[in-house]
Amino acid sequence: MSDIIQENKFVELAYRVIDQKSDEVLVAVEYPIGYVHGANDTLMPAVTEQLEGKSAGDFIEVPFNGNQIYGPRDETLVFTDQIDNVPEEYRIIGTTITAENEKGDTRSFIVTRIDETTLTIDGNNPLCGREVVFKLEVLNVRDATEEEIEAGGPIGAAPDVDKSLMLPI
């Protein structure tokens, strides 16, 4: 019998985030994301509750309103500039640009639109204003090591994931 998800179990998940209106896949994480169940608040409570008692091979779906975590969309965080004013390396849709204000606070902006003369960046999280559903697959469940329990997740190298699209699942 396989292990079930409960406190102090190490869980590996893959997930997709799908826009409920368009059915478009917004984020797909196929590389296993690991965490220790009950060791921290990495996951939204609704996800944690639905994962409790599941085992490898199980799937869950959790609807989510992007405004609940990221707040409503703020159009003042959208900027368009002449493409000639933007360094060549940022002229790719999906590129993340980190900007710092005069107080030293940083914010990530994503290049969302490019045409012949302009480039647009958006500082809103891509899930702001969207109704989405998380589709999660439980890949593995096992006893967590003491080190993993202490850390709340895997020990060692993590996958290179675009942090602007990471979600507090």
C-alpha positions as a Markdown table, in Angstrom:
| # | Residue | x | y | z |
|---|---|---|---|---|
| 1 | Met | 0.0 | 0.0 | 0.0 |
| 2 | Ser | 1.4 | 3.4 | -0.9 |
| 3 | Asp | 1.9 | 6.2 | 1.6 |
| 4 | Ile | -0.9 | 8.8 | 2.0 |
| 5 | Ile | -0.5 | 12.5 | 2.5 |
| 6 | Gln | -0.4 | 13.5 | 6.1 |
| 7 | Glu | 1.7 | 15.5 | 8.5 |
| 8 | Asn | 5.5 | 15.1 | 7.9 |
| 9 | Lys | 5.2 | 13.3 | 4.6 |
| 10 | Phe | 7.4 | 14.5 | 1.8 |
| 11 | Val | 5.1 | 15.1 | -1.2 |
| 12 | Glu | 6.0 | 15.6 | -4.9 |
| 13 | Leu | 3.5 | 17.3 | -7.2 |
| 14 | Ala | 3.2 | 18.4 | -10.7 |
| 15 | Tyr | 0.6 | 21.0 | -11.5 |
| 16 | Arg | -1.1 | 23.2 | -14.1 |
| 17 | Val | -2.9 | 26.4 | -13.8 |
| 18 | Ile | -5.8 | 26.8 | -16.2 |
| 19 | Asp | -7.8 | 29.9 | -17.0 |
| 20 | Gln | -11.5 | 29.0 | -16.4 |
| 21 | Lys | -12.8 | 31.4 | -19.1 |
| 22 | Ser | -10.4 | 30.5 | -22.0 |
| 23 | Asp | -9.3 | 27.0 | -20.9 |
| 24 | Glu | -5.8 | 28.2 | -21.6 |
| 25 | Val | -2.9 | 26.6 | -19.7 |
| 26 | Leu | -1.2 | 29.6 | -17.9 |
| 27 | Val | 1.4 | 27.7 | -16.0 |
| 28 | Ala | 2.6 | 24.1 | -16.4 |
| 29 | Val | 5.1 | 22.6 | -13.9 |
| 30 | Glu | 6.0 | 19.1 | -14.9 |
| 31 | Tyr | 9.2 | 19.0 | -12.8 |
| 32 | Pro | 8.3 | 17.6 | -9.4 |
| 33 | Ile | 7.7 | 20.3 | -6.8 |
| 34 | Gly | 8.4 | 18.9 | -3.3 |
| 35 | Tyr | 7.2 | 20.0 | 0.1 |
| 36 | Val | 6.7 | 18.5 | 3.5 |
| 37 | His | 3.0 | 18.3 | 4.4 |
| 38 | Gly | 2.2 | 20.3 | 7.6 |
| 39 | Ala | 5.7 | 21.6 | 8.0 |
| 40 | Asn | 5.0 | 25.1 | 6.7 |
| 41 | Asp | 2.3 | 27.2 | 5.0 |
| 42 | Thr | 3.7 | 26.9 | 1.4 |
| 43 | Leu | 0.4 | 25.8 | 0.1 |
| 44 | Met | -2.9 | 27.5 | 0.1 |
| 45 | Pro | -5.1 | 26.0 | 2.9 |
| 46 | Ala | -7.7 | 24.9 | 0.3 |
| 47 | Val | -5.0 | 22.9 | -1.5 |
| 48 | Thr | -3.6 | 21.4 | 1.7 |
| 49 | Glu | -7.0 | 20.3 | 2.8 |
| 50 | Gln | -7.7 | 18.5 | -0.5 |
| 51 | Leu | -4.3 | 16.8 | -0.6 |
| 52 | Glu | -4.8 | 15.3 | 2.9 |
| 53 | Gly | -5.3 | 11.6 | 2.6 |
| 54 | Lys | -4.3 | 11.4 | -1.1 |
| 55 | Ser | -1.6 | 9.2 | -2.5 |
| 56 | Ala | 0.7 | 8.9 | -5.5 |
| 57 | Gly | -1.4 | 8.9 | -8.7 |
| 58 | Asp | -4.3 | 10.9 | -7.3 |
| 59 | Phe | -5.4 | 14.2 | -9.0 |
| 60 | Ile | -7.1 | 17.1 | -7.4 |
| 61 | Glu | -8.6 | 20.3 | -8.8 |
| 62 | Val | -8.8 | 23.5 | -6.8 |
| 63 | Pro | -10.6 | 26.6 | -8.2 |
| 64 | Phe | -8.8 | 29.9 | -7.4 |
| 65 | Asn | -9.5 | 33.6 | -7.8 |
| 66 | Gly | -6.2 | 35.4 | -8.6 |
| 67 | Asn | -7.5 | 38.5 | -6.8 |
| 68 | Gln | -7.6 | 36.7 | -3.5 |
| 69 | Ile | -3.8 | 36.3 | -3.4 |
| 70 | Tyr | -2.5 | 39.0 | -5.7 |
| 71 | Gly | -5.1 | 41.7 | -5.4 |
| 72 | Pro | -7.0 | 43.3 | -8.2 |
| 73 | Arg | -5.2 | 44.2 | -11.4 |
| 74 | Asp | -3.5 | 47.6 | -11.2 |
| 75 | Glu | -3.2 | 49.3 | -14.6 |
| 76 | Thr | -0.7 | 51.8 | -13.2 |
| 77 | Leu | 1.8 | 48.9 | -13.2 |
| 78 | Val | 1.6 | 48.6 | -17.0 |
| 79 | Phe | 4.1 | 50.7 | -19.0 |
| 80 | Thr | 4.7 | 51.1 | -22.7 |
| 81 | Asp | 7.9 | 52.7 | -24.1 |
| 82 | Gln | 9.6 | 53.1 | -27.4 |
| 83 | Ile | 11.4 | 49.9 | -28.3 |
| 84 | Asp | 14.6 | 51.9 | -29.1 |
| 85 | Asn | 14.7 | 52.8 | -25.3 |
| 86 | Val | 14.7 | 49.2 | -24.3 |
| 87 | Pro | 17.9 | 47.1 | -24.3 |
| 88 | Glu | 18.0 | 44.3 | -26.9 |
| 89 | Glu | 18.0 | 41.5 | -24.2 |
| 90 | Tyr | 14.6 | 42.6 | -22.9 |
| 91 | Arg | 12.9 | 42.5 | -26.3 |
| 92 | Ile | 11.4 | 39.1 | -25.9 |
| 93 | Ile | 7.8 | 38.5 | -24.8 |
| 94 | Gly | 7.8 | 36.7 | -21.4 |
| 95 | Thr | 11.1 | 38.2 | -20.3 |
| 96 | Thr | 11.2 | 39.3 | -16.6 |
| 97 | Ile | 12.7 | 42.6 | -15.8 |
| 98 | Thr | 13.4 | 43.5 | -12.1 |
| 99 | Ala | 13.1 | 47.2 | -11.4 |
| 100 | Glu | 14.0 | 49.1 | -8.2 |
| 101 | Asn | 12.3 | 52.3 | -7.0 |
| 102 | Glu | 14.0 | 55.2 | -5.1 |
| 103 | Lys | 13.2 | 53.4 | -1.7 |
| 104 | Gly | 15.1 | 50.3 | -2.8 |
| 105 | Asp | 11.9 | 48.2 | -3.2 |
| 106 | Thr | 12.0 | 45.8 | -6.2 |
| 107 | Arg | 9.2 | 44.6 | -8.4 |
| 108 | Ser | 9.2 | 42.2 | -11.3 |
| 109 | Phe | 7.7 | 43.2 | -14.7 |
| 110 | Ile | 7.0 | 40.9 | -17.5 |
| 111 | Val | 7.3 | 41.9 | -21.2 |
| 112 | Thr | 3.8 | 41.3 | -22.5 |
| 113 | Arg | 3.6 | 43.0 | -25.9 |
| 114 | Ile | 6.0 | 44.1 | -28.6 |
| 115 | Asp | 5.3 | 45.7 | -31.9 |
| 116 | Glu | 7.4 | 47.6 | -34.5 |
| 117 | Thr | 7.8 | 50.7 | -32.3 |
| 118 | Thr | 6.8 | 49.9 | -28.7 |
| 119 | Leu | 7.4 | 47.4 | -25.9 |
| 120 | Thr | 4.9 | 46.9 | -23.0 |
| 121 | Ile | 5.8 | 45.6 | -19.5 |
| 122 | Asp | 3.3 | 44.6 | -16.8 |
| 123 | Gly | 4.1 | 44.6 | -13.1 |
| 124 | Asn | 0.9 | 42.7 | -12.2 |
| 125 | Asn | 1.1 | 39.0 | -11.4 |
| 126 | Pro | -0.2 | 37.2 | -14.5 |
| 127 | Leu | -3.0 | 35.7 | -12.4 |
| 128 | Cys | -4.5 | 39.0 | -11.2 |
| 129 | Gly | -8.1 | 39.3 | -12.2 |
| 130 | Arg | -8.3 | 35.7 | -13.4 |
| 131 | Glu | -10.5 | 32.9 | -12.3 |
| 132 | Val | -8.3 | 29.8 | -12.5 |
| 133 | Val | -8.2 | 26.2 | -11.5 |
| 134 | Phe | -5.2 | 24.3 | -10.2 |
| 135 | Lys | -4.9 | 20.8 | -11.5 |
| 136 | Leu | -2.5 | 18.9 | -9.3 |
| 137 | Glu | -1.1 | 15.4 | -9.7 |
| 138 | Val | 0.4 | 13.6 | -6.7 |
| 139 | Leu | 3.6 | 12.0 | -8.0 |
| 140 | Asn | 5.2 | 10.6 | -4.9 |
| 141 | Val | 4.5 | 10.4 | -1.1 |
| 142 | Arg | 7.1 | 9.2 | 1.4 |
| 143 | Asp | 8.3 | 9.8 | 4.9 |
| 144 | Ala | 10.2 | 13.1 | 5.1 |
| 145 | Thr | 13.7 | 13.1 | 6.6 |
| 146 | Glu | 14.4 | 15.2 | 9.7 |
| 147 | Glu | 16.3 | 17.7 | 7.5 |
| 148 | Glu | 13.4 | 18.0 | 5.1 |
| 149 | Ile | 10.9 | 18.5 | 8.0 |
| 150 | Glu | 13.2 | 21.2 | 9.4 |
| 151 | Ala | 13.5 | 22.9 | 6.0 |
| 152 | Gly | 9.8 | 22.4 | 5.0 |
| 153 | Gly | 10.8 | 20.9 | 1.7 |
| 154 | Pro | 13.5 | 19.3 | -0.4 |
| 155 | Ile | 17.2 | 19.6 | 0.4 |
| 156 | Gly | 19.5 | 20.4 | -2.4 |
| 157 | Ala | 19.1 | 22.0 | -5.8 |
| 158 | Ala | 15.8 | 23.3 | -6.9 |
| 159 | Pro | 14.5 | 23.5 | -10.5 |
| 160 | Asp | 15.1 | 26.8 | -12.4 |
| 161 | Val | 11.5 | 28.1 | -12.4 |
| 162 | Asp | 10.3 | 31.6 | -13.4 |
| 163 | Lys | 9.5 | 33.0 | -10.0 |
| 164 | Ser | 7.0 | 35.5 | -11.4 |
| 165 | Leu | 4.7 | 32.7 | -12.3 |
| 166 | Met | 5.1 | 30.6 | -9.2 |
| 167 | Leu | 2.0 | 30.5 | -7.2 |
| 168 | Pro | 1.4 | 30.0 | -3.5 |
| 169 | Ile | -0.4 | 26.7 | -4.3 |
